[in-house]
Amino acid sequence: MFDCNGSLTPRQGDALIKRDGVVIDISPTFSKFMRSLFLRHRKFVFASPGAETLQKIVDLAASGKLPISIGRTATLDQAIALISDLEAGRRTKGKAVIVMQ
């Protein structure tokens, strides 16, 4: 799970990964950094959550080097319902994607 905003708490990040999954954080706090030293499922990278960094991730995914499982897609007019479901704890197997048309 890639926390590209760095805003998830350790508990929230852990809840989003499956067994043997990894949480990657680009903006770790001191406590997240310390956890990454001792826990296998926590990693960090130093990066800026800017467009250039995110574009590199998009390029890796497009080339197949970073497989991403998409569990649910929604059009922009369905976005509020999708976000409401996620906030209510109704998760999908894979990423939820809002498609701009």
Gaussian input, Z-matrix of N, CA and C with variables (Angstrom, degrees):
# hf/3-21g

backbone

0 1
 N
 C     1     B1
 C     2     B2     1     A1
 N     3     B3     2     A2     1     D1
 C     4     B4     3     A3     2     D2
 C     5     B5     4     A4     3     D3
 N     6     B6     5     A5     4     D4
 C     7     B7     6     A6     5     D5
 C     8     B8     7     A7     6     D6
 N     9     B9     8     A8     7     D7
 C    10    B10     9     A9     8     D8
 C    11    B11    10    A10     9     D9
 N    12    B12    11    A11    10    D10
 C    13    B13    12    A12    11    D11
 C    14    B14    13    A13    12    D12
 N    15    B15    14    A14    13    D13
 C    16    B16    15    A15    14    D14
 C    17    B17    16    A16    15    D15
 N    18    B18    17    A17    16    D16
 C    19    B19    18    A18    17    D17
 C    20    B20    19    A19    18    D18
 N    21    B21    20    A20    19    D19
 C    22    B22    21    A21    20    D20
 C    23    B23    22    A22    21    D21
 N    24    B24    23    A23    22    D22
 C    25    B25    24    A24    23    D23
 C    26    B26    25    A25    24    D24
 N    27    B27    26    A26    25    D25
 C    28    B28    27    A27    26    D26
 C    29    B29    28    A28    27    D27
 N    30    B30    29    A29    28    D28
 C    31    B31    30    A30    29    D29
 C    32    B32    31    A31    30    D30
 N    33    B33    32    A32    31    D31
 C    34    B34    33    A33    32    D32
 C    35    B35    34    A34    33    D33
 N    36    B36    35    A35    34    D34
 C    37    B37    36    A36    35    D35
 C    38    B38    37    A37    36    D36
 N    39    B39    38    A38    37    D37
 C    40    B40    39    A39    38    D38
 C    41    B41    40    A40    39    D39
 N    42    B42    41    A41    40    D40
 C    43    B43    42    A42    41    D41
 C    44    B44    43    A43    42    D42
 N    45    B45    44    A44    43    D43
 C    46    B46    45    A45    44    D44
 C    47    B47    46    A46    45    D45
 N    48    B48    47    A47    46    D46
 C    49    B49    48    A48    47    D47
 C    50    B50    49    A49    48    D48
 N    51    B51    50    A50    49    D49
 C    52    B52    51    A51    50    D50
 C    53    B53    52    A52    51    D51
 N    54    B54    53    A53    52    D52
 C    55    B55    54    A54    53    D53
 C    56    B56    55    A55    54    D54
 N    57    B57    56    A56    55    D55
 C    58    B58    57    A57    56    D56
 C    59    B59    58    A58    57    D57
 N    60    B60    59    A59    58    D58
 C    61    B61    60    A60    59    D59
 C    62    B62    61    A61    60    D60
 N    63    B63    62    A62    61    D61
 C    64    B64    63    A63    62    D62
 C    65    B65    64    A64    63    D63
 N    66    B66    65    A65    64    D64
 C    67    B67    66    A66    65    D65
 C    68    B68    67    A67    66    D66
 N    69    B69    68    A68    67    D67
 C    70    B70    69    A69    68    D68
 C    71    B71    70    A70    69    D69
 N    72    B72    71    A71    70    D70
 C    73    B73    72    A72    71    D71
 C    74    B74    73    A73    72    D72
 N    75    B75    74    A74    73    D73
 C    76    B76    75    A75    74    D74
 C    77    B77    76    A76    75    D75
 N    78    B78    77    A77    76    D76
 C    79    B79    78    A78    77    D77
 C    80    B80    79    A79    78    D78
 N    81    B81    80    A80    79    D79
 C    82    B82    81    A81    80    D80
 C    83    B83    82    A82    81    D81
 N    84    B84    83    A83    82    D82
 C    85    B85    84    A84    83    D83
 C    86    B86    85    A85    84    D84
 N    87    B87    86    A86    85    D85
 C    88    B88    87    A87    86    D86
 C    89    B89    88    A88    87    D87
 N    90    B90    89    A89    88    D88
 C    91    B91    90    A90    89    D89
 C    92    B92    91    A91    90    D90
 N    93    B93    92    A92    91    D91
 C    94    B94    93    A93    92    D92
 C    95    B95    94    A94    93    D93
 N    96    B96    95    A95    94    D94
 C    97    B97    96    A96    95    D95
 C    98    B98    97    A97    96    D96
 N    99    B99    98    A98    97    D97
 C   100   B100    99    A99    98    D98
 C   101   B101   100   A100    99    D99
 N   102   B102   101   A101   100   D100
 C   103   B103   102   A102   101   D101
 C   104   B104   103   A103   102   D102
 N   105   B105   104   A104   103   D103
 C   106   B106   105   A105   104   D104
 C   107   B107   106   A106   105   D105
 N   108   B108   107   A107   106   D106
 C   109   B109   108   A108   107   D107
 C   110   B110   109   A109   108   D108
 N   111   B111   110   A110   109   D109
 C   112   B112   111   A111   110   D110
 C   113   B113   112   A112   111   D111
 N   114   B114   113   A113   112   D112
 C   115   B115   114   A114   113   D113
 C   116   B116   115   A115   114   D114
 N   117   B117   116   A116   115   D115
 C   118   B118   117   A117   116   D116
 C   119   B119   118   A118   117   D117
 N   120   B120   119   A119   118   D118
 C   121   B121   120   A120   119   D119
 C   122   B122   121   A121   120   D120
 N   123   B123   122   A122   121   D121
 C   124   B124   123   A123   122   D122
 C   125   B125   124   A124   123   D123
 N   126   B126   125   A125   124   D124
 C   127   B127   126   A126   125   D125
 C   128   B128   127   A127   126   D126
 N   129   B129   128   A128   127   D127
 C   130   B130   129   A129   128   D128
 C   131   B131   130   A130   129   D129
 N   132   B132   131   A131   130   D130
 C   133   B133   132   A132   131   D131
 C   134   B134   133   A133   132   D132
 N   135   B135   134   A134   133   D133
 C   136   B136   135   A135   134   D134
 C   137   B137   136   A136   135   D135
 N   138   B138   137   A137   136   D136
 C   139   B139   138   A138   137   D137
 C   140   B140   139   A139   138   D138
 N   141   B141   140   A140   139   D139
 C   142   B142   141   A141   140   D140
 C   143   B143   142   A142   141   D141
 N   144   B144   143   A143   142   D142
 C   145   B145   144   A144   143   D143
 C   146   B146   145   A145   144   D144
 N   147   B147   146   A146   145   D145
 C   148   B148   147   A147   146   D146
 C   149   B149   148   A148   147   D147
 N   150   B150   149   A149   148   D148
 C   151   B151   150   A150   149   D149
 C   152   B152   151   A151   150   D150
 N   153   B153   152   A152   151   D151
 C   154   B154   153   A153   152   D152
 C   155   B155   154   A154   153   D153
 N   156   B156   155   A155   154   D154
 C   157   B157   156   A156   155   D155
 C   158   B158   157   A157   156   D156
 N   159   B159   158   A158   157   D157
 C   160   B160   159   A159   158   D158
 C   161   B161   160   A160   159   D159
 N   162   B162   161   A161   160   D160
 C   163   B163   162   A162   161   D161
 C   164   B164   163   A163   162   D162
 N   165   B165   164   A164   163   D163
 C   166   B166   165   A165   164   D164
 C   167   B167   166   A166   165   D165
 N   168   B168   167   A167   166   D166
 C   169   B169   168   A168   167   D167
 C   170   B170   169   A169   168   D168
 N   171   B171   170   A170   169   D169
 C   172   B172   171   A171   170   D170
 C   173   B173   172   A172   171   D171
 N   174   B174   173   A173   172   D172
 C   175   B175   174   A174   173   D173
 C   176   B176   175   A175   174   D174
 N   177   B177   176   A176   175   D175
 C   178   B178   177   A177   176   D176
 C   179   B179   178   A178   177   D177
 N   180   B180   179   A179   178   D178
 C   181   B181   180   A180   179   D179
 C   182   B182   181   A181   180   D180
 N   183   B183   182   A182   181   D181
 C   184   B184   183   A183   182   D182
 C   185   B185   184   A184   183   D183
 N   186   B186   185   A185   184   D184
 C   187   B187   186   A186   185   D185
 C   188   B188   187   A187   186   D186
 N   189   B189   188   A188   187   D187
 C   190   B190   189   A189   188   D188
 C   191   B191   190   A190   189   D189
 N   192   B192   191   A191   190   D190
 C   193   B193   192   A192   191   D191
 C   194   B194   193   A193   192   D192
 N   195   B195   194   A194   193   D193
 C   196   B196   195   A195   194   D194
 C   197   B197   196   A196   195   D195
 N   198   B198   197   A197   196   D196
 C   199   B199   198   A198   197   D197
 C   200   B200   199   A199   198   D198
 N   201   B201   200   A200   199   D199
 C   202   B202   201   A201   200   D200
 C   203   B203   202   A202   201   D201
 N   204   B204   203   A203   202   D202
 C   205   B205   204   A204   203   D203
 C   206   B206   205   A205   204   D204
 N   207   B207   206   A206   205   D205
 C   208   B208   207   A207   206   D206
 C   209   B209   208   A208   207   D207
 N   210   B210   209   A209   208   D208
 C   211   B211   210   A210   209   D209
 C   212   B212   211   A211   210   D210
 N   213   B213   212   A212   211   D211
 C   214   B214   213   A213   212   D212
 C   215   B215   214   A214   213   D213
 N   216   B216   215   A215   214   D214
 C   217   B217   216   A216   215   D215
 C   218   B218   217   A217   216   D216
 N   219   B219   218   A218   217   D217
 C   220   B220   219   A219   218   D218
 C   221   B221   220   A220   219   D219
 N   222   B222   221   A221   220   D220
 C   223   B223   222   A222   221   D221
 C   224   B224   223   A223   222   D222
 N   225   B225   224   A224   223   D223
 C   226   B226   225   A225   224   D224
 C   227   B227   226   A226   225   D225
 N   228   B228   227   A227   226   D226
 C   229   B229   228   A228   227   D227
 C   230   B230   229   A229   228   D228
 N   231   B231   230   A230   229   D229
 C   232   B232   231   A231   230   D230
 C   233   B233   232   A232   231   D231
 N   234   B234   233   A233   232   D232
 C   235   B235   234   A234   233   D233
 C   236   B236   235   A235   234   D234
 N   237   B237   236   A236   235   D235
 C   238   B238   237   A237   236   D236
 C   239   B239   238   A238   237   D237
 N   240   B240   239   A239   238   D238
 C   241   B241   240   A240   239   D239
 C   242   B242   241   A241   240   D240
 N   243   B243   242   A242   241   D241
 C   244   B244   243   A243   242   D242
 C   245   B245   244   A244   243   D243
 N   246   B246   245   A245   244   D244
 C   247   B247   246   A246   245   D245
 C   248   B248   247   A247   246   D246
 N   249   B249   248   A248   247   D247
 C   250   B250   249   A249   248   D248
 C   251   B251   250   A250   249   D249
 N   252   B252   251   A251   250   D250
 C   253   B253   252   A252   251   D251
 C   254   B254   253   A253   252   D252
 N   255   B255   254   A254   253   D253
 C   256   B256   255   A255   254   D254
 C   257   B257   256   A256   255   D255
 N   258   B258   257   A257   256   D256
 C   259   B259   258   A258   257   D257
 C   260   B260   259   A259   258   D258
 N   261   B261   260   A260   259   D259
 C   262   B262   261   A261   260   D260
 C   263   B263   262   A262   261   D261
 N   264   B264   263   A263   262   D262
 C   265   B265   264   A264   263   D263
 C   266   B266   265   A265   264   D264
 N   267   B267   266   A266   265   D265
 C   268   B268   267   A267   266   D266
 C   269   B269   268   A268   267   D267
 N   270   B270   269   A269   268   D268
 C   271   B271   270   A270   269   D269
 C   272   B272   271   A271   270   D270
 N   273   B273   272   A272   271   D271
 C   274   B274   273   A273   272   D272
 C   275   B275   274   A274   273   D273
 N   276   B276   275   A275   274   D274
 C   277   B277   276   A276   275   D275
 C   278   B278   277   A277   276   D276
 N   279   B279   278   A278   277   D277
 C   280   B280   279   A279   278   D278
 C   281   B281   280   A280   279   D279
 N   282   B282   281   A281   280   D280
 C   283   B283   282   A282   281   D281
 C   284   B284   283   A283   282   D282
 N   285   B285   284   A284   283   D283
 C   286   B286   285   A285   284   D284
 C   287   B287   286   A286   285   D285
 N   288   B288   287   A287   286   D286
 C   289   B289   288   A288   287   D287
 C   290   B290   289   A289   288   D288
 N   291   B291   290   A290   289   D289
 C   292   B292   291   A291   290   D290
 C   293   B293   292   A292   291   D291
 N   294   B294   293   A293   292   D292
 C   295   B295   294   A294   293   D293
 C   296   B296   295   A295   294   D294
 N   297   B297   296   A296   295   D295
 C   298   B298   297   A297   296   D296
 C   299   B299   298   A298   297   D297
 N   300   B300   299   A299   298   D298
 C   301   B301   300   A300   299   D299
 C   302   B302   301   A301   300   D300

   B1=1.4284
   B2=1.5145
   B3=1.3119
   B4=1.4569
   B5=1.5128
   B6=1.3264
   B7=1.4592
   B8=1.5239
   B9=1.3298
   B10=1.4568
   B11=1.5258
   B12=1.3106
   B13=1.4531
   B14=1.5280
   B15=1.3160
   B16=1.4559
   B17=1.5111
   B18=1.3250
   B19=1.4597
   B20=1.5218
   B21=1.3357
   B22=1.4647
   B23=1.5214
   B24=1.3126
   B25=1.4574
   B26=1.5299
   B27=1.3359
   B28=1.4624
   B29=1.5227
   B30=1.3117
   B31=1.4630
   B32=1.5318
   B33=1.3297
   B34=1.4576
   B35=1.5301
   B36=1.3139
   B37=1.4587
   B38=1.5141
   B39=1.3178
   B40=1.4678
   B41=1.5248
   B42=1.3343
   B43=1.4625
   B44=1.5286
   B45=1.3123
   B46=1.4546
   B47=1.5269
   B48=1.3171
   B49=1.4652
   B50=1.5167
   B51=1.3199
   B52=1.4499
   B53=1.5209
   B54=1.2940
   B55=1.4545
   B56=1.5270
   B57=1.2983
   B58=1.4642
   B59=1.5165
   B60=1.3317
   B61=1.4552
   B62=1.5206
   B63=1.3104
   B64=1.4637
   B65=1.5224
   B66=1.3222
   B67=1.4569
   B68=1.5305
   B69=1.3300
   B70=1.4590
   B71=1.5192
   B72=1.3185
   B73=1.4598
   B74=1.5232
   B75=1.3509
   B76=1.4608
   B77=1.5242
   B78=1.3110
   B79=1.4537
   B80=1.5357
   B81=1.3464
   B82=1.4630
   B83=1.5258
   B84=1.3086
   B85=1.4621
   B86=1.5211
   B87=1.3042
   B88=1.4620
   B89=1.5278
   B90=1.3392
   B91=1.4682
   B92=1.5315
   B93=1.3479
   B94=1.4603
   B95=1.5241
   B96=1.3170
   B97=1.4617
   B98=1.5247
   B99=1.3151
   B100=1.4705
   B101=1.5286
   B102=1.3187
   B103=1.4651
   B104=1.5214
   B105=1.3437
   B106=1.4669
   B107=1.5247
   B108=1.3153
   B109=1.4627
   B110=1.5276
   B111=1.3299
   B112=1.4620
   B113=1.5274
   B114=1.3133
   B115=1.4634
   B116=1.5254
   B117=1.3107
   B118=1.4669
   B119=1.5192
   B120=1.3210
   B121=1.4645
   B122=1.5328
   B123=1.3030
   B124=1.4703
   B125=1.5160
   B126=1.3044
   B127=1.4596
   B128=1.5186
   B129=1.2899
   B130=1.4455
   B131=1.5166
   B132=1.2902
   B133=1.4547
   B134=1.5201
   B135=1.3140
   B136=1.4564
   B137=1.5187
   B138=1.3037
   B139=1.4557
   B140=1.5168
   B141=1.2772
   B142=1.4554
   B143=1.5225
   B144=1.3240
   B145=1.4614
   B146=1.5275
   B147=1.3122
   B148=1.4613
   B149=1.5181
   B150=1.3214
   B151=1.4588
   B152=1.5227
   B153=1.3296
   B154=1.4699
   B155=1.5254
   B156=1.3201
   B157=1.4683
   B158=1.5169
   B159=1.3199
   B160=1.4586
   B161=1.5309
   B162=1.3392
   B163=1.4584
   B164=1.5273
   B165=1.3271
   B166=1.4711
   B167=1.5306
   B168=1.3161
   B169=1.4642
   B170=1.5219
   B171=1.3214
   B172=1.4723
   B173=1.5245
   B174=1.3317
   B175=1.4633
   B176=1.5259
   B177=1.3375
   B178=1.4667
   B179=1.5276
   B180=1.3126
   B181=1.4660
   B182=1.5253
   B183=1.3310
   B184=1.4663
   B185=1.5214
   B186=1.3289
   B187=1.4649
   B188=1.5263
   B189=1.3358
   B190=1.4604
   B191=1.5116
   B192=1.3273
   B193=1.4667
   B194=1.5264
   B195=1.3071
   B196=1.4629
   B197=1.5221
   B198=1.3400
   B199=1.4643
   B200=1.5272
   B201=1.3088
   B202=1.4587
   B203=1.5223
   B204=1.3175
   B205=1.4552
   B206=1.5266
   B207=1.3259
   B208=1.4615
   B209=1.5240
   B210=1.3198
   B211=1.4564
   B212=1.5130
   B213=1.3385
   B214=1.4679
   B215=1.5169
   B216=1.3017
   B217=1.4539
   B218=1.5300
   B219=1.3068
   B220=1.4555
   B221=1.5168
   B222=1.3191
   B223=1.4551
   B224=1.5235
   B225=1.3155
   B226=1.4548
   B227=1.5275
   B228=1.3329
   B229=1.4673
   B230=1.5299
   B231=1.3364
   B232=1.4679
   B233=1.5259
   B234=1.3288
   B235=1.4607
   B236=1.5247
   B237=1.3062
   B238=1.4697
   B239=1.5231
   B240=1.3200
   B241=1.4669
   B242=1.5252
   B243=1.3218
   B244=1.4615
   B245=1.5175
   B246=1.3129
   B247=1.4743
   B248=1.5202
   B249=1.3133
   B250=1.4768
   B251=1.5214
   B252=1.3291
   B253=1.4638
   B254=1.5272
   B255=1.3290
   B256=1.4642
   B257=1.5281
   B258=1.3245
   B259=1.4678
   B260=1.5221
   B261=1.3257
   B262=1.4656
   B263=1.5267
   B264=1.3423
   B265=1.4601
   B266=1.5137
   B267=1.3160
   B268=1.4653
   B269=1.5244
   B270=1.3027
   B271=1.4651
   B272=1.5148
   B273=1.3183
   B274=1.4519
   B275=1.5212
   B276=1.3054
   B277=1.4609
   B278=1.5106
   B279=1.2796
   B280=1.4496
   B281=1.5228
   B282=1.3006
   B283=1.4590
   B284=1.5182
   B285=1.3121
   B286=1.4529
   B287=1.5295
   B288=1.3287
   B289=1.4628
   B290=1.5129
   B291=1.3263
   B292=1.4693
   B293=1.5268
   B294=1.3297
   B295=1.4596
   B296=1.5201
   B297=1.3090
   B298=1.4642
   B299=1.5190
   B300=1.3057
   B301=1.4785
   B302=1.4992
   A1=106.28
   A2=115.65
   A3=121.78
   A4=109.39
   A5=116.72
   A6=122.00
   A7=107.48
   A8=116.42
   A9=120.13
   A10=112.90
   A11=117.65
   A12=120.83
   A13=110.84
   A14=116.88
   A15=120.71
   A16=113.60
   A17=117.57
   A18=120.24
   A19=114.58
   A20=117.86
   A21=119.60
   A22=110.97
   A23=115.49
   A24=119.61
   A25=107.65
   A26=118.04
   A27=118.78
   A28=112.68
   A29=118.38
   A30=121.63
   A31=110.87
   A32=117.42
   A33=120.87
   A34=110.71
   A35=117.16
   A36=120.88
   A37=111.57
   A38=116.36
   A39=120.58
   A40=111.75
   A41=117.26
   A42=121.00
   A43=111.86
   A44=117.71
   A45=121.08
   A46=114.21
   A47=117.27
   A48=118.55
   A49=110.80
   A50=114.48
   A51=118.02
   A52=108.93
   A53=116.14
   A54=121.05
   A55=109.33
   A56=116.89
   A57=124.54
   A58=112.90
   A59=118.22
   A60=121.44
   A61=110.74
   A62=115.68
   A63=121.86
   A64=108.95
   A65=115.50
   A66=122.04
   A67=106.63
   A68=115.89
   A69=121.19
   A70=107.40
   A71=115.38
   A72=121.87
   A73=108.61
   A74=117.53
   A75=119.05
   A76=112.17
   A77=116.83
   A78=120.41
   A79=109.58
   A80=116.63
   A81=118.26
   A82=113.08
   A83=115.04
   A84=121.02
   A85=107.28
   A86=117.05
   A87=120.18
   A88=110.97
   A89=117.09
   A90=118.99
   A91=111.28
   A92=117.77
   A93=119.90
   A94=110.65
   A95=116.27
   A96=120.50
   A97=110.19
   A98=117.23
   A99=121.10
   A100=110.56
   A101=117.94
   A102=120.60
   A103=111.05
   A104=116.31
   A105=119.51
   A106=111.99
   A107=116.91
   A108=119.62
   A109=112.58
   A110=116.47
   A111=120.54
   A112=115.20
   A113=118.14
   A114=120.97
   A115=110.43
   A116=116.43
   A117=121.27
   A118=113.69
   A119=116.33
   A120=119.30
   A121=112.95
   A122=117.84
   A123=122.21
   A124=109.06
   A125=116.55
   A126=122.52
   A127=108.15
   A128=116.51
   A129=119.14
   A130=109.22
   A131=114.93
   A132=122.36
   A133=106.30
   A134=115.37
   A135=118.49
   A136=107.81
   A137=115.60
   A138=120.87
   A139=108.74
   A140=114.66
   A141=121.05
   A142=108.06
   A143=118.27
   A144=119.08
   A145=112.00
   A146=115.91
   A147=120.99
   A148=112.01
   A149=114.75
   A150=121.59
   A151=112.49
   A152=118.41
   A153=120.50
   A154=111.68
   A155=116.50
   A156=120.67
   A157=110.42
   A158=116.71
   A159=120.16
   A160=111.00
   A161=117.81
   A162=120.21
   A163=110.76
   A164=117.27
   A165=120.57
   A166=110.35
   A167=116.70
   A168=120.62
   A169=109.87
   A170=116.92
   A171=120.81
   A172=110.02
   A173=116.69
   A174=120.78
   A175=111.64
   A176=117.23
   A177=120.89
   A178=110.55
   A179=116.63
   A180=120.19
   A181=110.61
   A182=116.97
   A183=120.73
   A184=112.03
   A185=116.53
   A186=120.13
   A187=112.60
   A188=116.97
   A189=120.60
   A190=114.07
   A191=117.21
   A192=120.73
   A193=112.30
   A194=116.74
   A195=122.26
   A196=107.10
   A197=116.70
   A198=118.71
   A199=111.14
   A200=114.93
   A201=121.34
   A202=108.53
   A203=115.72
   A204=121.36
   A205=108.79
   A206=116.57
   A207=121.14
   A208=108.21
   A209=115.59
   A210=120.84
   A211=114.00
   A212=116.46
   A213=119.14
   A214=108.96
   A215=116.93
   A216=121.21
   A217=108.64
   A218=114.92
   A219=120.92
   A220=108.52
   A221=115.95
   A222=120.02
   A223=108.28
   A224=115.97
   A225=119.77
   A226=112.67
   A227=117.04
   A228=118.92
   A229=112.69
   A230=117.88
   A231=122.70
   A232=112.29
   A233=117.28
   A234=121.97
   A235=113.31
   A236=117.34
   A237=119.98
   A238=110.23
   A239=117.63
   A240=120.96
   A241=110.66
   A242=117.43
   A243=121.01
   A244=110.80
   A245=116.84
   A246=121.00
   A247=110.40
   A248=117.44
   A249=121.12
   A250=110.57
   A251=116.96
   A252=120.75
   A253=110.94
   A254=116.76
   A255=120.16
   A256=111.29
   A257=116.25
   A258=120.19
   A259=111.67
   A260=117.14
   A261=121.48
   A262=111.61
   A263=116.77
   A264=119.89
   A265=114.14
   A266=117.83
   A267=121.08
   A268=107.72
   A269=115.29
   A270=122.15
   A271=111.37
   A272=114.82
   A273=121.53
   A274=108.37
   A275=117.13
   A276=120.88
   A277=106.07
   A278=115.77
   A279=121.53
   A280=109.49
   A281=114.84
   A282=120.92
   A283=111.62
   A284=115.10
   A285=122.07
   A286=105.93
   A287=116.52
   A288=121.46
   A289=109.61
   A290=115.61
   A291=121.54
   A292=106.38
   A293=114.97
   A294=121.37
   A295=109.09
   A296=116.29
   A297=121.97
   A298=108.00
   A299=116.98
   A300=120.18
   A301=111.06
   D1=127.52
   D2=-177.13
   D3=-105.11
   D4=109.90
   D5=177.88
   D6=-89.48
   D7=87.12
   D8=-174.70
   D9=-77.14
   D10=-8.67
   D11=175.92
   D12=-100.14
   D13=-23.82
   D14=179.79
   D15=75.24
   D16=18.43
   D17=-173.93
   D18=-99.74
   D19=-7.96
   D20=-178.57
   D21=-76.98
   D22=142.27
   D23=173.36
   D24=-74.59
   D25=161.53
   D26=176.01
   D27=-54.62
   D28=-40.11
   D29=-179.94
   D30=-63.96
   D31=-42.82
   D32=179.28
   D33=-64.86
   D34=-43.18
   D35=178.63
   D36=-62.30
   D37=-44.69
   D38=179.78
   D39=-62.63
   D40=-33.66
   D41=-179.35
   D42=-70.45
   D43=-19.50
   D44=-176.18
   D45=-92.13
   D46=-10.38
   D47=-178.23
   D48=-99.97
   D49=152.61
   D50=174.44
   D51=-89.20
   D52=175.37
   D53=-178.40
   D54=-55.51
   D55=135.83
   D56=-176.95
   D57=67.15
   D58=12.79
   D59=176.44
   D60=-78.76
   D61=172.95
   D62=-177.84
   D63=-133.26
   D64=139.58
   D65=173.77
   D66=-100.97
   D67=124.64
   D68=177.09
   D69=-113.64
   D70=127.46
   D71=-175.52
   D72=-122.10
   D73=129.66
   D74=179.42
   D75=-95.16
   D76=-5.70
   D77=-178.18
   D78=-137.62
   D79=64.70
   D80=-173.17
   D81=-74.74
   D82=141.99
   D83=169.94
   D84=-79.63
   D85=174.42
   D86=179.43
   D87=-59.17
   D88=-43.73
   D89=-178.36
   D90=-67.53
   D91=-37.35
   D92=177.11
   D93=-66.53
   D94=-38.74
   D95=177.46
   D96=-61.32
   D97=-46.04
   D98=179.95
   D99=-62.81
   D100=-40.62
   D101=177.08
   D102=-60.41
   D103=-39.69
   D104=-177.56
   D105=-65.85
   D106=-23.21
   D107=177.50
   D108=-73.14
   D109=-27.85
   D110=-173.96
   D111=-113.16
   D112=-14.92
   D113=-176.64
   D114=-114.86
   D115=128.86
   D116=-179.00
   D117=-63.99
   D118=-31.70
   D119=-175.62
   D120=-86.02
   D121=9.48
   D122=177.42
   D123=-122.80
   D124=123.52
   D125=176.90
   D126=-132.12
   D127=159.28
   D128=174.78
   D129=-139.74
   D130=154.92
   D131=172.22
   D132=-134.90
   D133=146.43
   D134=176.18
   D135=-89.53
   D136=119.42
   D137=179.43
   D138=-160.13
   D139=162.55
   D140=175.40
   D141=-97.72
   D142=135.43
   D143=-179.57
   D144=-77.31
   D145=43.43
   D146=-179.67
   D147=-92.43
   D148=177.07
   D149=-176.07
   D150=-60.82
   D151=-38.22
   D152=-178.78
   D153=-63.36
   D154=-45.01
   D155=179.82
   D156=-64.10
   D157=-45.80
   D158=-178.74
   D159=-66.61
   D160=-32.98
   D161=177.93
   D162=-65.30
   D163=-36.96
   D164=177.15
   D165=-62.38
   D166=-38.51
   D167=178.02
   D168=-66.96
   D169=-41.85
   D170=176.98
   D171=-59.90
   D172=-43.63
   D173=179.90
   D174=-62.53
   D175=-41.29
   D176=177.42
   D177=-62.76
   D178=-42.68
   D179=179.77
   D180=-65.72
   D181=-42.20
   D182=-178.82
   D183=-65.41
   D184=-30.85
   D185=-179.60
   D186=-83.66
   D187=-6.13
   D188=179.95
   D189=88.05
   D190=0.87
   D191=180.00
   D192=-80.19
   D193=-15.04
   D194=177.74
   D195=-131.72
   D196=87.58
   D197=-176.33
   D198=-68.19
   D199=134.29
   D200=179.99
   D201=-125.57
   D202=124.66
   D203=178.29
   D204=-90.01
   D205=121.22
   D206=178.73
   D207=-100.51
   D208=118.77
   D209=-176.66
   D210=-96.21
   D211=-27.63
   D212=-176.57
   D213=-155.42
   D214=134.40
   D215=174.06
   D216=-118.53
   D217=152.02
   D218=178.77
   D219=-144.96
   D220=144.64
   D221=173.80
   D222=-77.15
   D223=168.11
   D224=-177.31
   D225=-57.34
   D226=-37.36
   D227=179.76
   D228=-72.83
   D229=-13.20
   D230=175.88
   D231=-99.98
   D232=0.72
   D233=-172.84
   D234=-62.21
   D235=-40.68
   D236=-178.02
   D237=-62.41
   D238=-42.41
   D239=178.46
   D240=-64.04
   D241=-41.40
   D242=178.67
   D243=-62.73
   D244=-48.55
   D245=-179.45
   D246=-63.79
   D247=-39.63
   D248=177.96
   D249=-61.30
   D250=-42.45
   D251=177.52
   D252=-60.85
   D253=-44.70
   D254=180.00
   D255=-64.41
   D256=-42.83
   D257=179.03
   D258=-64.65
   D259=-29.25
   D260=179.60
   D261=-82.24
   D262=-1.29
   D263=177.93
   D264=92.80
   D265=4.20
   D266=177.98
   D267=-84.59
   D268=94.53
   D269=-175.37
   D270=-89.23
   D271=161.38
   D272=175.79
   D273=-113.00
   D274=160.52
   D275=172.53
   D276=-86.29
   D277=98.12
   D278=-175.56
   D279=115.65
   D280=-179.06
   D281=-177.23
   D282=-78.47
   D283=148.59
   D284=171.90
   D285=-95.88
   D286=128.68
   D287=-175.17
   D288=-124.21
   D289=131.97
   D290=174.00
   D291=-99.86
   D292=123.17
   D293=-176.20
   D294=-97.65
   D295=123.60
   D296=177.48
   D297=-87.32
   D298=126.06
   D299=179.94
   D300=-119.70

